[in-house]
Amino acid sequence: MTTDLTHARDLDIKDPLAPMRARFHLPEKLIYLDGNSLGPLPIATVARQKDMVARQWGEGLIRSWNDADWIDAPARIGRKIARLIGAKPHEVLVTDSVSVNIFKLVVASAQLSPKRPQILSEAGNFHTDLHIASGAAEVMPNLRLDVLERADLLDAFGPETNTALLTHVHYKTAERFDMAAVTARATDAGARIVWDLSHSVGAVPLHLNQAGAELAVGCGYKYLNGGPGAPAFLYVAEHLQERLVSPLRGWFGHARPFAFEDSYEPAPGIARWQAGTPPMLSMDALESGVESFDGIDMDSVWAKSVTLFDLFHRLVAKYCPALTCVSPLEPAARGSHISFRFDHAFELCQALIDRGVIGDFRAPDIIRFGLTPLYLSHEDIVRAVVAMAKILDSELWHDPRFSQRGRVT
Ligand SMILES: *Cc1c(COP(=O)(O)O)cnc(C)c1O
C-alpha cells in the first residue's frame, strides 16, 4: 500500500493535467468515480448561472435572446464541442436529449434510402438506443430493426441495410468500436451509421471527419460536465446537411422562424435540427461544462486515462481478486471507464459509497468506475481500490442496509 501510494504520488507530480482539478467543485473527502454518469460542477458554472438568472433573465428578460445572444447558443456551443470530436464547427448543434436526437437522425437517415428495410443495432446496447430505434422502425413504412451480437454486426451490413445505430464506447464494458473501420464497412455496403458518442465525448480522442463518420449524437451531462439533464448534441457531416430533414419540424429549425409561416422550410445547414425553444439555463451550464476543456487537448486527456486505468486494473488484480475485469486491456479497444463483474456488485457499490467512494452499479452484476482525467489523481485510485479491498476482505457488503435499492441505481 505504501509503495503503491508513493508510486501514485510520483505519477501525480508529473501529471500535466493535475492543475485542472481546481476547475471543479468536488466535495471534500469524496472520491468521485462516476463522472461518466453525471459530471461534477465546474466552479465557473456557479457565477455564470447566477448571472444567467439574475441579470440575463431577471433584468434582460426577453431582450436577452438578442442582447445576450441566447439565440446563437445551440450553434455556438456546438462549435466548441466540434473541436473535441474532430468535426467542422458548423457540423455540430446542441439541442434536445440524446434519445430525441437518435430518433431524429435515424428517421431522417432511413428516409434517404426508402428501399432499404434494415435498421441495425447491437444486443446489449444502452437500452434507450434500442427503444428509440424500435419506435423509429415502427413509425416508418417497411422498416425493421435487427438487433445482433457484436461479433455478427460487421458481417450483417449488406444491400438491405439502411442505417446502423451503434454506441462507440459501450456503457457497461467500455468496449470501443474502431470508428473508421466500421464506417468503411457501412459505406462499402451503401449504409449509414448513427454513432452514439455518449461515453466517448470528453473522454477519448475522436476524429469524426477523419473516420468518415456521417451522423452522431452525444451527451452533455457525462464527461462534458454540463449538469443534470444537460442538453445533448448532434453531428451531421457537411455533405449530408442539405439532404436530410428532421422529422420533428419545429419552428426553431425553420429557415425563418420569426416570419410565422404556415408551411415548413428547413433552415440551411445544421440549424434545421432544432425543434423548439432551447432551455437557456441548461444551455448556459453546458457551455460552462464544455469550457472546462478550454486549452486542453484530448490526447493529453486520453494519455492520463490510460495511466489511471492501468493503475486501477493492476491494484484490483492485487487486492481484490474476487472481481473480474470485463473492460478491454488494450487502450485503443476501450473508453475511459473500468468495469468488473461481481455477484454482489450492487451491495459492494453501496458499501463503497458509504465510505466516500462513488462508482456505480449496472444490472445485473457490474460495478463500474469512471476515470475522468480532469479531476482525478492517481492517489484517488489507490485510495478507492484500498477501500474496496477492505470491504471485500471484511465482507462488509453483507450489511443489510447495503442491499436497499432506490429508484435510481
Ligand atoms: C447516457 C446515455 C444516453 C442518455 O440518453 P438521454 O436521452 O440523455 O437520457 C443515451 N445513450 C447512451 C449510450 C448513453 O450512455
PDBQT file of the ligand as one rigid body, heavy atoms in Angstrom, charges set to zero:
ROOT
HETATM    1  C1  LIG A 501     -26.254   8.243 -21.188  1.00  0.00    +0.000 C 
HETATM    2  C2  LIG A 501     -26.654   7.645 -22.487  1.00  0.00    +0.000 A 
HETATM    3  C3  LIG A 501     -27.826   8.074 -23.127  1.00  0.00    +0.000 A 
HETATM    4  C4  LIG A 501     -28.690   9.104 -22.459  1.00  0.00    +0.000 C 
HETATM    5  O1  LIG A 501     -29.841   9.426 -23.135  1.00  0.00    +0.000 OA
HETATM    6  P1  LIG A 501     -30.761  10.615 -22.587  1.00  0.00    +0.000 P 
HETATM    7  O2  LIG A 501     -31.711  10.864 -23.680  1.00  0.00    +0.000 OA
HETATM    8  O3  LIG A 501     -29.844  11.782 -22.295  1.00  0.00    +0.000 OA
HETATM    9  O4  LIG A 501     -31.396  10.176 -21.326  1.00  0.00    +0.000 OA
HETATM   10  C5  LIG A 501     -28.121   7.522 -24.355  1.00  0.00    +0.000 A 
HETATM   11  N1  LIG A 501     -27.333   6.583 -24.922  1.00  0.00    +0.000 NA
HETATM   12  C6  LIG A 501     -26.203   6.150 -24.315  1.00  0.00    +0.000 A 
HETATM   13  C7  LIG A 501     -25.343   5.139 -24.965  1.00  0.00    +0.000 C 
HETATM   14  C8  LIG A 501     -25.837   6.661 -23.076  1.00  0.00    +0.000 A 
HETATM   15  O5  LIG A 501     -24.745   6.225 -22.465  1.00  0.00    +0.000 OA
ENDROOT
TORSDOF 0
